[in-house]
């Protein structure tokens, strides 16, 4: 998959800004995946589940349902533990990509680019400040 033509606009925050539950509550929104290049029929953003686990894939039983055959039925999962968000590939056919690299697992940072199937997202930790 070629990502040369996709440019990610990184959210504007200080690199050393500490992420805490208080910071997230002040932001008045949950972290989200902002859509950079949607598959047909996809919304422009998806919020991360407050349960700590967000499933992503083509199947209707996922928290985030991705349109298009390039996404696997159960493609990947976003796990939150305390202040850390980890993206885990679930054995997808077309792999899960973070910042242009295929990953089995990756700790996400604010503004990271994620590719699932034909969809491209930016991970936005501070949803209302991007």
N, CA, C and O atoms as a printed pandas DataFrame, in Angstrom:
     atom_number atom_name residue_name chain_id  residue_number  x_coord  y_coord  z_coord
0              1         N          UNK        A               1    0.846   -1.172    0.000
1              2        CA          UNK        A               1    0.000    0.000    0.000
2              3         C          UNK        A               1    0.886    1.228    0.000
3              4         O          UNK        A               1    1.854    1.295    0.758
4              5         N          UNK        A               2    0.572    2.188   -0.831
5              6        CA          UNK        A               2    1.372    3.390   -0.967
6              7         C          UNK        A               2    0.695    4.561   -0.281
7              8         O          UNK        A               2   -0.467    4.861   -0.556
8              9         N          UNK        A               3    1.411    5.217    0.604
9             10        CA          UNK        A               3    0.834    6.311    1.378
10            11         C          UNK        A               3    1.435    7.662    1.027
11            12         O          UNK        A               3    1.172    8.650    1.713
12            13         N          UNK        A               4    2.242    7.721   -0.037
13            14        CA          UNK        A               4    2.917    8.958   -0.399
14            15         C          UNK        A               4    1.971   10.138   -0.584
15            16         O          UNK        A               4    2.318   11.268   -0.240
16            17         N          UNK        A               5    0.797    9.892   -1.115
17            18        CA          UNK        A               5   -0.115   10.980   -1.441
18            19         C          UNK        A               5   -0.961   11.433   -0.249
19            20         O          UNK        A               5   -1.690   12.421   -0.345
20            21         N          UNK        A               6   -0.867   10.722    0.863
21            22        CA          UNK        A               6   -1.666   11.063    2.044
22            23         C          UNK        A               6   -0.827   11.893    2.996
23            24         O          UNK        A               6    0.265   11.481    3.387
24            25         N          UNK        A               7   -1.329   13.052    3.369
25            26        CA          UNK        A               7   -0.635   13.882    4.338
26            27         C          UNK        A               7   -1.471   13.958    5.599
27            28         O          UNK        A               7   -2.673   14.219    5.552
28            29         N          UNK        A               8   -0.826   13.728    6.712
29            30        CA          UNK        A               8   -1.515   13.779    7.996
30            31         C          UNK        A               8   -1.276   15.144    8.615
31            32         O          UNK        A               8   -0.135   15.593    8.726
32            33         N          UNK        A               9   -2.339   15.794    9.013
33            34        CA          UNK        A               9   -2.217   17.030    9.771
34            35         C          UNK        A               9   -2.207   16.657   11.236
35            36         O          UNK        A               9   -3.232   16.247   11.781
36            37         N          UNK        A              10   -1.080   16.792   11.870
37            38        CA          UNK        A              10   -0.973   16.412   13.279
38            39         C          UNK        A              10   -1.709   17.430   14.136
39            40         O          UNK        A              10   -1.624   18.633   13.890
40            41         N          UNK        A              11   -2.434   16.946   15.148
41            42        CA          UNK        A              11   -3.114   17.853   16.060
42            43         C          UNK        A              11   -2.109   18.773   16.752
43            44         O          UNK        A              11   -0.969   18.379   17.000
44            45         N          UNK        A              12   -2.527   19.976   17.055
45            46        CA          UNK        A              12   -1.639   20.945   17.669
46            47         C          UNK        A              12   -1.766   20.847   19.180
47            48         O          UNK        A              12   -2.740   21.306   19.776
48            49         N          UNK        A              13   -0.751   20.233   19.783
49            50        CA          UNK        A              13   -0.627   20.207   21.240
50            51         C          UNK        A              13    0.851   20.259   21.548
51            52         O          UNK        A              13    1.678   20.038   20.663
52            53         N          UNK        A              14    1.189   20.543   22.768
53            54        CA          UNK        A              14    2.585   20.508   23.168
54            55         C          UNK        A              14    3.026   19.064   23.286
55            56         O          UNK        A              14    2.309   18.243   23.858
56            57         N          UNK        A              15    4.207   18.739   22.749
57            58        CA          UNK        A              15    4.725   17.368   22.789
58            59         C          UNK        A              15    4.840   16.852   24.206
59            60         O          UNK        A              15    4.636   15.664   24.452
60            61         N          UNK        A              16    5.167   17.740   25.152
61            62        CA          UNK        A              16    5.395   17.290   26.518
62            63         C          UNK        A              16    4.139   17.386   27.394
63            64         O          UNK        A              16    4.216   17.193   28.607
64            65         N          UNK        A              17    2.994   17.680   26.791
65            66        CA          UNK        A              17    1.763   17.794   27.557
66            67         C          UNK        A              17    1.383   16.428   28.127
67            68         O          UNK        A              17    1.266   15.450   27.389
68            69         N          UNK        A              18    1.193   16.371   29.436
69            70        CA          UNK        A              18    0.859   15.105   30.082
70            71         C          UNK        A              18   -0.599   14.747   29.820
71            72         O          UNK        A              18   -1.487   15.597   29.893
72            73         N          UNK        A              19   -0.823   13.489   29.517
73            74        CA          UNK        A              19   -2.172   12.999   29.269
74            75         C          UNK        A              19   -2.674   12.363   30.559
75            76         O          UNK        A              19   -2.098   11.392   31.048
76            77         N          UNK        A              20   -3.737   12.911   31.096
77            78        CA          UNK        A              20   -4.337   12.363   32.312
78            79         C          UNK        A              20   -5.838   12.293   32.105
79            80         O          UNK        A              20   -6.370   12.862   31.152
80            81         N          UNK        A              21   -6.516   11.595   32.998
81            82        CA          UNK        A              21   -7.974   11.557   32.907
82            83         C          UNK        A              21   -8.554   12.964   33.076
83            84         O          UNK        A              21   -9.585   13.288   32.487
84            85         N          UNK        A              22   -7.882   13.804   33.889
85            86        CA          UNK        A              22   -8.341   15.182   34.043
86            87         C          UNK        A              22   -8.196   15.943   32.719
87            88         O          UNK        A              22   -9.083   16.706   32.336
88            89         N          UNK        A              23   -7.074   15.729   32.024
89            90        CA          UNK        A              23   -6.875   16.383   30.727
90            91         C          UNK        A              23   -7.964   15.963   29.756
91            92         O          UNK        A              23   -8.526   16.794   29.043
92            93         N          UNK        A              24   -8.260   14.658   29.730
93            94        CA          UNK        A              24   -9.291   14.174   28.824
94            95         C          UNK        A              24  -10.657   14.734   29.187
95            96         O          UNK        A              24  -11.442   15.062   28.297
96            97         N          UNK        A              25  -10.960   14.852   30.495
97            98        CA          UNK        A              25  -12.267   15.377   30.878
98            99         C          UNK        A              25  -12.368   16.865   30.568
99           100         O          UNK        A              25  -13.441   17.348   30.207
100          101         N          UNK        A              26  -11.264   17.600   30.704
101          102        CA          UNK        A              26  -11.261   19.017   30.344
102          103         C          UNK        A              26  -11.491   19.170   28.849
103          104         O          UNK        A              26  -12.126   20.127   28.406
104          105         N          UNK        A              27  -10.973   18.222   28.071
105          106        CA          UNK        A              27  -11.153   18.279   26.628
106          107         C          UNK        A              27  -12.608   18.084   26.241
107          108         O          UNK        A              27  -12.999   18.408   25.120
108          109         N          UNK        A              28  -13.411   17.559   27.152
109          110        CA          UNK        A              28  -14.853   17.381   26.948
110          111         C          UNK        A              28  -15.163   16.451   25.783
111          112         O          UNK        A              28  -16.232   16.547   25.180
112          113         N          UNK        A              29  -14.261   15.577   25.472
113          114        CA          UNK        A              29  -14.527   14.599   24.428
114          115         C          UNK        A              29  -13.567   13.433   24.579
115          116         O          UNK        A              29  -12.522   13.537   25.222
116          117         N          UNK        A              30  -13.949   12.327   23.973
117          118        CA          UNK        A              30  -13.111   11.130   24.004
118          119         C          UNK        A              30  -12.105   11.167   22.863
119          120         O          UNK        A              30  -12.326   11.838   21.855
120          121         N          UNK        A              31  -11.003   10.445   23.023
121          122        CA          UNK        A              31  -10.090   10.294   21.888
122          123         C          UNK        A              31  -10.840    9.696   20.705
123          124         O          UNK        A              31  -11.844    9.005   20.880
124          125         N          UNK        A              32  -10.346    9.968   19.500
125          126        CA          UNK        A              32  -11.053    9.471   18.328
126          127         C          UNK        A              32  -10.103    9.195   17.177
127          128         O          UNK        A              32   -8.933    9.576   17.196
128          129         N          UNK        A              33  -10.644    8.522   16.183
129          130        CA          UNK        A              33   -9.971    8.327   14.912
130          131         C          UNK        A              33  -10.635    9.277   13.930
131          132         O          UNK        A              33  -11.805    9.104   13.590
132          133         N          UNK        A              34   -9.895   10.279   13.474
133          134        CA          UNK        A              34  -10.420   11.225   12.490
134          135         C          UNK        A              34  -10.136   10.659   11.109
135          136         O          UNK        A              34   -9.015   10.237   10.825
136          137         N          UNK        A              35  -11.129   10.649   10.266
137          138        CA          UNK        A              35  -10.995   10.066    8.939
138          139         C          UNK        A              35  -10.265   11.032    8.013
139          140         O          UNK        A              35  -10.674   12.180    7.841
140          141         N          UNK        A              36   -9.174   10.545    7.418
141          142        CA          UNK        A              36   -8.434   11.319    6.421
142          143         C          UNK        A              36   -8.898   10.903    5.031
143          144         O          UNK        A              36   -9.195   11.747    4.186
144          145         N          UNK        A              37   -8.957    9.599    4.806
145          146        CA          UNK        A              37   -9.449    9.069    3.539
146          147         C          UNK        A              37  -10.453    7.975    3.869
147          148         O          UNK        A              37  -10.063    6.874    4.259
148          149         N          UNK        A              38  -11.749    8.266    3.718
149          150        CA          UNK        A              38  -12.765    7.279    4.082
150          151         C          UNK        A              38  -13.009    6.253    2.982
151          152         O          UNK        A              38  -12.843    6.539    1.796
152          153         N          UNK        A              39  -13.399    5.072    3.393
153          154        CA          UNK        A              39  -13.978    4.119    2.452
154          155         C          UNK        A              39  -15.398    4.608    2.185
155          156         O          UNK        A              39  -15.955    5.353    2.992
156          157         N          UNK        A              40  -15.978    4.206    1.084
157          158        CA          UNK        A              40  -17.338    4.653    0.736
158          159         C          UNK        A              40  -18.293    4.360    1.881
159          160         O          UNK        A              40  -18.300    3.258    2.429
160          161         N          UNK        A              41  -19.091    5.344    2.237
161          162        CA          UNK        A              41  -20.125    5.162    3.246
162          163         C          UNK        A              41  -19.663    5.295    4.681
163          164         O          UNK        A              41  -20.447    5.025    5.591
164          165         N          UNK        A              42  -18.411    5.703    4.931
165          166        CA          UNK        A              42  -17.912    5.841    6.297
166          167         C          UNK        A              42  -18.119    7.259    6.810
167          168         O          UNK        A              42  -18.056    8.211    6.032
168          169         N          UNK        A              43  -18.365    7.413    8.116
169          170        CA          UNK        A              43  -18.452    8.760    8.701
170          171         C          UNK        A              43  -17.083    9.444    8.719
171          172         O          UNK        A              43  -16.083    8.831    8.345
172          173         N          UNK        A              44  -17.027   10.714    9.152
173          174        CA          UNK        A              44  -15.757   11.444    9.140
174          175         C          UNK        A              44  -14.952   11.290   10.418
175          176         O          UNK        A              44  -13.820   11.770   10.487
176          177         N          UNK        A              45  -15.505   10.632   11.437
177          178        CA          UNK        A              45  -14.776   10.392   12.683
178          179         C          UNK        A              45  -15.429    9.254   13.455
179          180         O          UNK        A              45  -16.622    8.983   13.316
180          181         N          UNK        A              46  -14.620    8.606   14.262
181          182        CA          UNK        A              46  -15.102    7.533   15.131
182          183         C          UNK        A              46  -14.509    7.756   16.508
183          184         O          UNK        A              46  -13.302    7.967   16.630
184          185         N          UNK        A              47  -15.325    7.715   17.541
185          186        CA          UNK        A              47  -14.823    7.889   18.895
186          187         C          UNK        A              47  -14.367    6.555   19.470
187          188         O          UNK        A              47  -14.955    5.508   19.198
188          189         N          UNK        A              48  -13.310    6.615   20.267
189          190        CA          UNK        A              48  -12.788    5.437   20.935
190          191         C          UNK        A              48  -13.766    5.042   22.036
191          192         O          UNK        A              48  -14.265    5.903   22.761
192          193         N          UNK        A              49  -14.040    3.759   22.164
193          194        CA          UNK        A              49  -14.989    3.258   23.147
194          195         C          UNK        A              49  -14.521    3.553   24.568
195          196         O          UNK        A              49  -13.338    3.387   24.865
196          197         N          UNK        A              50  -15.418    3.984   25.451
197          198        CA          UNK        A              50  -15.035    4.240   26.838
198          199         C          UNK        A              50  -14.787    2.952   27.630
199          200         O          UNK        A              50  -14.352    3.023   28.779
200          201         N          UNK        A              51  -15.051    1.786   27.050
201          202        CA          UNK        A              51  -14.850    0.516   27.756
202          203         C          UNK        A              51  -13.387    0.126   27.856
203          204         O          UNK        A              51  -13.048   -0.765   28.635
204          205         N          UNK        A              52  -12.506    0.767   27.088
205          206        CA          UNK        A              52  -11.096    0.428   27.091
206          207         C          UNK        A              52  -10.693   -0.455   25.928
207          208         O          UNK        A              52   -9.501   -0.637   25.680
208          209         N          UNK        A              53  -11.658   -1.009   25.206
209          210        CA          UNK        A              53  -11.389   -1.836   24.027
210          211         C          UNK        A              53  -12.305   -1.372   22.901
211          212         O          UNK        A              53  -13.524   -1.320   23.064
212          213         N          UNK        A              54  -11.708   -1.035   21.756
213          214        CA          UNK        A              54  -12.471   -0.620   20.581
214          215         C          UNK        A              54  -12.100   -1.555   19.442
215          216         O          UNK        A              54  -10.943   -1.598   19.024
216          217         N          UNK        A              55  -13.076   -2.304   18.936
217          218        CA          UNK        A              55  -12.815   -3.218   17.827
218          219         C          UNK        A              55  -13.109   -2.515   16.509
219          220         O          UNK        A              55  -14.029   -1.703   16.412
220          221         N          UNK        A              56  -12.298   -2.847   15.483
221          222        CA          UNK        A              56  -12.393   -2.189   14.188
222          223         C          UNK        A              56  -12.386   -3.251   13.098
223          224         O          UNK        A              56  -11.538   -4.144   13.100
224          225         N          UNK        A              57  -13.329   -3.154   12.166
225          226        CA          UNK        A              57  -13.373   -4.096   11.058
226          227         C          UNK        A              57  -14.637   -3.950   10.238
227          228         O          UNK        A              57  -15.458   -3.065   10.481
228          229         N          UNK        A              58  -14.777   -4.830    9.267
229          230        CA          UNK        A              58  -15.916   -4.794    8.344
230          231         C          UNK        A              58  -17.186   -5.372    8.967
231          232         O          UNK        A              58  -18.289   -5.007    8.561
232          233         N          UNK        A              59  -17.050   -6.263    9.940
233          234        CA          UNK        A              59  -18.204   -6.917   10.555
234          235         C          UNK        A              59  -19.052   -5.963   11.370
235          236         O          UNK        A              59  -18.532   -5.058   12.023
236          237         N          UNK        A              60  -20.353   -6.166   11.330
237          238        CA          UNK        A              60  -21.291   -5.269   12.014
238          239         C          UNK        A              60  -21.198   -5.358   13.533
239          240         O          UNK        A              60  -21.771   -4.519   14.228
240          241         N          UNK        A              61  -20.489   -6.358   14.069
241          242        CA          UNK        A              61  -20.354   -6.492   15.518
242          243         C          UNK        A              61  -19.164   -5.699   16.071
243          244         O          UNK        A              61  -18.896   -5.759   17.271
244          245         N          UNK        A              62  -18.450   -4.959   15.221
245          246        CA          UNK        A              62  -17.331   -4.123   15.673
246          247         C          UNK        A              62  -17.841   -2.800   16.227
247          248         O          UNK        A              62  -18.937   -2.354   15.889
248          249         N          UNK        A              63  -17.028   -2.175   17.089
249          250        CA          UNK        A              63  -17.354   -0.834   17.587
250          251         C          UNK        A              63  -17.244    0.183   16.456
251          252         O          UNK        A              63  -18.061    1.098   16.356
252          253         N          UNK        A              64  -16.228    0.021   15.601
253          254        CA          UNK        A              64  -16.044    0.874   14.432
254          255         C          UNK        A              64  -16.134   -0.016   13.207
255          256         O          UNK        A              64  -15.278   -0.871   12.981
256          257         N          UNK        A              65  -17.175    0.193   12.420
257          258        CA          UNK        A              65  -17.401   -0.627   11.222
258          259         C          UNK        A              65  -16.850    0.125   10.025
259          260         O          UNK        A              65  -17.242    1.259    9.747
260          261         N          UNK        A              66  -15.917   -0.540    9.308
261          262        CA          UNK        A              66  -15.255    0.034    8.139
262          263         C          UNK        A              66  -15.880   -0.562    6.888
263          264         O          UNK        A              66  -15.952   -1.782    6.737
264          265         N          UNK        A              67  -16.327    0.305    5.997
265          266        CA          UNK        A              67  -16.879   -0.162    4.725
266          267         C          UNK        A              67  -15.738   -0.560    3.803
267          268         O          UNK        A              67  -14.628   -0.041    3.919
268          269         N          UNK        A              68  -16.012   -1.479    2.889
269          270        CA          UNK        A              68  -15.018   -1.859    1.885
270          271         C          UNK        A              68  -14.420   -3.224    2.145
271          272         O          UNK        A              68  -14.173   -3.607    3.288
272          273         N          UNK        A              69  -14.194   -3.949    1.070
273          274        CA          UNK        A              69  -13.707   -5.324    1.147
274          275         C          UNK        A              69  -12.250   -5.420    1.592
275          276         O          UNK        A              69  -11.822   -6.503    1.992
276          277         N          UNK        A              70  -11.471   -4.346    1.542
277          278        CA          UNK        A              70  -10.066   -4.405    1.931
278          279         C          UNK        A              70   -9.881   -4.551    3.445
279          280         O          UNK        A              70   -8.815   -4.960    3.905
280          281         N          UNK        A              71  -10.916   -4.217    4.215
281          282        CA          UNK        A              71  -10.865   -4.402    5.667
282          283         C          UNK        A              71  -11.347   -5.807    5.993
283          284         O          UNK        A              71  -12.321   -6.287    5.412
284          285         N          UNK        A              72  -10.666   -6.464    6.922
285          286        CA          UNK        A              72  -11.105   -7.781    7.375
286          287         C          UNK        A              72  -12.332   -7.637    8.266
287          288         O          UNK        A              72  -12.604   -6.555    8.787
288          289         N          UNK        A              73  -13.065   -8.719    8.438
289          290        CA          UNK        A              73  -14.271   -8.689    9.269
290          291         C          UNK        A              73  -13.920   -8.220   10.681
291          292         O          UNK        A              73  -14.605   -7.361   11.236
292          293         N          UNK        A              74  -12.884   -8.766   11.250
293          294        CA          UNK        A              74  -12.325   -8.317   12.539
294          295         C          UNK        A              74  -10.876   -7.957   12.275
295          296         O          UNK        A              74   -9.994   -8.811   12.365
296          297         N          UNK        A              75  -10.629   -6.699   11.948
297          298        CA          UNK        A              75   -9.338   -6.260   11.426
298          299         C          UNK        A              75   -8.323   -5.966   12.534
299          300         O          UNK        A              75   -7.224   -6.520   12.540
300          301         N          UNK        A              76   -8.701   -5.091   13.468
301          302        CA          UNK        A              76   -7.776   -4.715   14.533
302          303         C          UNK        A              76   -8.566   -4.256   15.758
303          304         O          UNK        A              76   -9.794   -4.161   15.745
304          305         N          UNK        A              77   -7.803   -3.978   16.817
305          306        CA          UNK        A              77   -8.417   -3.578   18.085
306          307         C          UNK        A              77   -7.571   -2.465   18.677
307          308         O          UNK        A              77   -6.345   -2.489   18.567
308          309         N          UNK        A              78   -8.216   -1.492   19.304
309          310        CA          UNK        A              78   -7.536   -0.406   19.999
310          311         C          UNK        A              78   -7.783   -0.599   21.490
311          312         O          UNK        A              78   -8.917   -0.517   21.962
312          313         N          UNK        A              79   -6.707   -0.856   22.221
313          314        CA          UNK        A              79   -6.806   -1.087   23.668
314          315         C          UNK        A              79   -6.331    0.141   24.416
315          316         O          UNK        A              79   -5.315    0.738   24.061
316          317         N          UNK        A              80   -7.066    0.522   25.456
317          318        CA          UNK        A              80   -6.650    1.617   26.322
318          319         C          UNK        A              80   -6.399    1.064   27.709
319          320         O          UNK        A              80   -7.263    0.420   28.304
320          321         N          UNK        A              81   -5.206    1.325   28.214
321          322        CA          UNK        A              81   -4.883    0.972   29.594
322          323         C          UNK        A              81   -4.253    2.203   30.213
323          324         O          UNK        A              81   -3.168    2.627   29.815
324          325         N          UNK        A              82   -4.934    2.768   31.182
325          326        CA          UNK        A              82   -4.521    4.029   31.790
326          327         C          UNK        A              82   -4.362    5.086   30.692
327          328         O          UNK        A              82   -5.334    5.424   30.016
328          329         N          UNK        A              83   -3.146    5.609   30.509
329          330        CA          UNK        A              83   -2.929    6.671   29.524
330          331         C          UNK        A              83   -2.350    6.150   28.216
331          332         O          UNK        A              83   -1.958    6.941   27.358
332          333         N          UNK        A              84   -2.291    4.828   28.051
333          334        CA          UNK        A              84   -1.667    4.245   26.867
334          335         C          UNK        A              84   -2.716    3.633   25.947
335          336         O          UNK        A              84   -3.606    2.910   26.396
336          337         N          UNK        A              85   -2.601    3.932   24.651
337          338        CA          UNK        A              85   -3.482    3.384   23.625
338          339         C          UNK        A              85   -2.636    2.509   22.705
339          340         O          UNK        A              85   -1.662    2.979   22.117
340          341         N          UNK        A              86   -3.012    1.228   22.580
341          342        CA          UNK        A              86   -2.259    0.282   21.763
342          343         C          UNK        A              86   -3.156   -0.269   20.667
343          344         O          UNK        A              86   -4.256   -0.750   20.942
344          345         N          UNK        A              87   -2.689   -0.200   19.422
345          346        CA          UNK        A              87   -3.403   -0.753   18.277
346          347         C          UNK        A              87   -2.849   -2.148   18.017
347          348         O          UNK        A              87   -1.637   -2.324   17.900
348          349         N          UNK        A              88   -3.744   -3.153   17.926
349          350        CA          UNK        A              88   -3.346   -4.549   17.755
350          351         C          UNK        A              88   -4.015   -5.109   16.501
351          352         O          UNK        A              88   -5.241   -5.088   16.390
352          353         N          UNK        A              89   -3.217   -5.610   15.559
353          354        CA          UNK        A              89   -3.767   -6.265   14.375
354          355         C          UNK        A              89   -4.314   -7.627   14.791
355          356         O          UNK        A              89   -3.695   -8.319   15.600
356          357         N          UNK        A              90   -5.457   -8.017   14.252
357          358        CA          UNK        A              90   -6.093   -9.287   14.609
358          359         C          UNK        A              90   -5.928  -10.340   13.519
359          360         O          UNK        A              90   -6.842  -11.123   13.259
360          361         N          UNK        A              91   -4.758  -10.352   12.883
361          362        CA          UNK        A              91   -4.508  -11.317   11.815
362          363         C          UNK        A              91   -5.192  -10.943   10.517
363          364         O          UNK        A              91   -5.595  -11.817    9.749
364          365         N          UNK        A              92   -5.326   -9.660   10.271
365          366        CA          UNK        A              92   -6.025   -9.171    9.079
366          367         C          UNK        A              92   -5.295   -9.564    7.797
367          368         O          UNK        A              92   -4.076   -9.741    7.794
368          369         N          UNK        A              93   -6.044   -9.697    6.722
369          370        CA          UNK        A              93   -5.477  -10.057    5.424
370          371         C          UNK        A              93   -4.558   -8.968    4.883
371          372         O          UNK        A              93   -3.469   -9.270    4.396
372          373         N          UNK        A              94   -4.976   -7.714    4.959
373          374        CA          UNK        A              94   -4.216   -6.597    4.383
374          375         C          UNK        A              94   -3.388   -5.833    5.402
375          376         O          UNK        A              94   -2.881   -4.755    5.090
376          377         N          UNK        A              95   -3.241   -6.343    6.574
377          378        CA          UNK        A              95   -2.433   -5.770    7.653
378          379         C          UNK        A              95   -2.997   -4.440    8.153
379          380         O          UNK        A              95   -3.835   -3.807    7.510
380          381         N          UNK        A              96   -2.509   -4.051    9.307
381          382        CA          UNK        A              96   -2.820   -2.758    9.901
382          383         C          UNK        A              96   -1.542   -1.941    9.838
383          384         O          UNK        A              96   -0.461   -2.436   10.156
384          385         N          UNK        A              97   -1.673   -0.680    9.425
385          386        CA          UNK        A              97   -0.514    0.177    9.186
386          387         C          UNK        A              97   -0.540    1.378   10.125
387          388         O          UNK        A              97   -1.588    1.997   10.312
388          389         N          UNK        A              98    0.593    1.706   10.709
389          390        CA          UNK        A              98    0.732    2.900   11.538
390          391         C          UNK        A              98    1.927    3.681   11.008
391          392         O          UNK        A              98    3.051    3.180   10.971
392          393         N          UNK        A              99    1.662    4.908   10.602
393          394        CA          UNK        A              99    2.707    5.790   10.058
394          395         C          UNK        A              99    3.504    5.113    8.940
395          396         O          UNK        A              99    4.727    5.232    8.874
396          397         N          UNK        A             100    2.788    4.400    8.062
397          398        CA          UNK        A             100    3.404    3.806    6.885
398          399         C          UNK        A             100    4.063    2.458    7.098
399          400         O          UNK        A             100    4.660    1.921    6.165
400          401         N          UNK        A             101    3.977    1.892    8.297
401          402        CA          UNK        A             101    4.599    0.603    8.579
402          403         C          UNK        A             101    3.541   -0.407    9.020
403          404         O          UNK        A             101    2.671   -0.099    9.834
404          405         N          UNK        A             102    3.631   -1.620    8.467
405          406        CA          UNK        A             102    2.732   -2.690    8.896
406          407         C          UNK        A             102    3.099   -3.079   10.325
407          408         O          UNK        A             102    4.275   -3.251   10.646
408          409         N          UNK        A             103    2.084   -3.217   11.181
409          410        CA          UNK        A             103    2.340   -3.526   12.588
410          411         C          UNK        A             103    1.464   -4.681   13.059
411          412         O          UNK        A             103    0.349   -4.876   12.574
412          413         N          UNK        A             104    1.985   -5.428   13.999
413          414        CA          UNK        A             104    1.171   -6.402   14.727
414          415         C          UNK        A             104    0.593   -5.725   15.954
415          416         O          UNK        A             104   -0.527   -6.015   16.374
416          417         N          UNK        A             105    1.379   -4.812   16.524
417          418        CA          UNK        A             105    0.967   -4.051   17.698
418          419         C          UNK        A             105    1.775   -2.759   17.725
419          420         O          UNK        A             105    2.967   -2.763   17.419
420          421         N          UNK        A             106    1.126   -1.651   18.092
421          422        CA          UNK        A             106    1.835   -0.371   18.159
422          423         C          UNK        A             106    1.178    0.528   19.199
423          424         O          UNK        A             106   -0.045    0.657   19.240
424          425         N          UNK        A             107    2.003    1.147   20.035
425          426        CA          UNK        A             107    1.518    2.156   20.969
426          427         C          UNK        A             107    1.303    3.429   20.169
427          428         O          UNK        A             107    2.200    3.878   19.455
428          429         N          UNK        A             108    0.113    4.013   20.287
429          430        CA          UNK        A             108   -0.234    5.197   19.485
430          431         C          UNK        A             108    0.102    6.486   20.212
431          432         O          UNK        A             108    0.020    6.587   21.436
432          433         N          UNK        A             109    0.483    7.467   19.408
433          434        CA          UNK        A             109    0.697    8.826   19.894
434          435         C          UNK        A             109   -0.282    9.741   19.166
435          436         O          UNK        A             109   -0.769    9.413   18.084
436          437         N          UNK        A             110   -0.555   10.861   19.758
437          438        CA          UNK        A             110   -1.454   11.829   19.167
438          439         C          UNK        A             110   -0.997   12.179   17.747
439          440         O          UNK        A             110    0.151   12.576   17.547
440          441         N          UNK        A             111   -1.888   12.034   16.762
441          442        CA          UNK        A             111   -1.595   12.381   15.384
442          443         C          UNK        A             111   -1.086   11.241   14.529
443          444         O          UNK        A             111   -0.878   11.428   13.330
444          445         N          UNK        A             112   -0.874   10.047   15.111
445          446        CA          UNK        A             112   -0.405    8.920   14.303
446          447         C          UNK        A             112   -1.403    8.592   13.203
447          448         O          UNK        A             112   -2.616    8.675   13.395
448          449         N          UNK        A             113   -0.860    8.214   12.033
449          450        CA          UNK        A             113   -1.686    7.815   10.902
450          451         C          UNK        A             113   -1.917    6.309   10.954
451          452         O          UNK        A             113   -0.977    5.533   11.128
452          453         N          UNK        A             114   -3.170    5.905   10.802
453          454        CA          UNK        A             114   -3.551    4.490   10.854
454          455         C          UNK        A             114   -4.279    4.148    9.568
455          456         O          UNK        A             114   -5.174    4.878    9.142
456          457         N          UNK        A             115   -3.892    3.024    8.940
457          458        CA          UNK        A             115   -4.572    2.559    7.740
458          459         C          UNK        A             115   -5.199    1.206    8.045
459          460         O          UNK        A             115   -4.523    0.263    8.457
460          461         N          UNK        A             116   -6.515    1.138    7.829
461          462        CA          UNK        A             116   -7.284   -0.101    7.982
462          463         C          UNK        A             116   -8.038   -0.295    6.673
463          464         O          UNK        A             116   -8.928    0.490    6.345
464          465         N          UNK        A             117   -7.686   -1.341    5.923
465          466        CA          UNK        A             117   -8.309   -1.538    4.615
466          467         C          UNK        A             117   -8.011   -0.354    3.720
467          468         O          UNK        A             117   -6.849    0.003    3.528
468          469         N          UNK        A             118   -9.058    0.264    3.163
469          470        CA          UNK        A             118   -8.903    1.441    2.309
470          471         C          UNK        A             118   -9.054    2.752    3.072
471          472         O          UNK        A             118   -8.953    3.827    2.481
472          473         N          UNK        A             119   -9.294    2.674    4.366
473          474        CA          UNK        A             119   -9.527    3.873    5.169
474          475         C          UNK        A             119   -8.245    4.331    5.845
475          476         O          UNK        A             119   -7.451    3.515    6.315
476          477         N          UNK        A             120   -8.052    5.648    5.890
477          478        CA          UNK        A             120   -6.896    6.240    6.559
478          479         C          UNK        A             120   -7.418    7.164    7.650
479          480         O          UNK        A             120   -8.311    7.977    7.413
480          481         N          UNK        A             121   -6.847    7.031    8.858
481          482        CA          UNK        A             121   -7.276    7.801   10.020
482          483         C          UNK        A             121   -6.087    8.495   10.665
483          484         O          UNK        A             121   -4.938    8.096   10.473
484          485         N          UNK        A             122   -6.379    9.535   11.428
485          486        CA          UNK        A             122   -5.401   10.135   12.338
486          487         C          UNK        A             122   -5.929    9.892   13.743
487          488         O          UNK        A             122   -7.090   10.180   14.034
488          489         N          UNK        A             123   -5.074    9.361   14.615
489          490        CA          UNK        A             123   -5.446    9.161   16.009
490          491         C          UNK        A             123   -5.395   10.513   16.695
491          492         O          UNK        A             123   -4.339   11.145   16.745
492          493         N          UNK        A             124   -6.515   10.962   17.222
493          494        CA          UNK        A             124   -6.612   12.284   17.868
494          495         C          UNK        A             124   -6.917   12.076   19.337
495          496         O          UNK        A             124   -8.043   11.743   19.704
496          497         N          UNK        A             125   -5.917   12.272   20.173
497          498        CA          UNK        A             125   -6.084   12.080   21.603
498          499         C          UNK        A             125   -6.941   13.180   22.206
499          500         O          UNK        A             125   -7.764   12.927   23.086
500          501         N          UNK        A             126   -6.744   14.400   21.728
501          502        CA          UNK        A             126   -7.518   15.531   22.220
502          503         C          UNK        A             126   -8.464   15.942   21.103
503          504         O          UNK        A             126   -8.154   16.843   20.324
504          505         N          UNK        A             127   -9.600   15.294   21.023
505          506        CA          UNK        A             127  -10.497   15.415   19.875
506          507         C          UNK        A             127  -10.927   16.847   19.582
507          508         O          UNK        A             127  -11.045   17.213   18.413
508          509         N          UNK        A             128  -11.164   17.667   20.600
509          510        CA          UNK        A             128  -11.656   19.008   20.336
510          511         C          UNK        A             128  -10.539   20.020   20.087
511          512         O          UNK        A             128  -10.816   21.208   19.923
512          513         N          UNK        A             129   -9.276   19.570   20.057
513          514        CA          UNK        A             129   -8.162   20.483   19.883
514          515         C          UNK        A             129   -7.393   20.207   18.605
515          516         O          UNK        A             129   -6.252   20.648   18.464
516          517         N          UNK        A             130   -8.006   19.475   17.661
517          518        CA          UNK        A             130   -7.284   19.122   16.444
518          519         C          UNK        A             130   -7.768   19.960   15.285
519          520         O          UNK        A             130   -7.277   19.808   14.166
